[in-house]
Amino acid sequence: MCNGQRHITNNLRVIRHAWHFYHALVLVITAVCGGIGIACLTP
């Protein structure tokens, strides 16, 4: 039973890291696209 609990905890840790990575990636893409959009709009 202890091994199963550890497996669940490891899965939650991986999911949490993946979630943070996804949000960081979205933030970077948003910043880059925003920068390109501002560069295109400025004369």
Steps between C-alpha positions, in 0.01 A plus 500: 500500500785736578646445154167585335473822699851599392407429136197729526715773659758471222223526238362813665849651507549430129157645418580812705835548326336452159232755592762758602700432182184547291420833666858621458491402133169684446643806675810501277293453183264778608792734571668422166178537300418820686845638421462410133152655493627825654794505258262453206263773620768761556593695185 
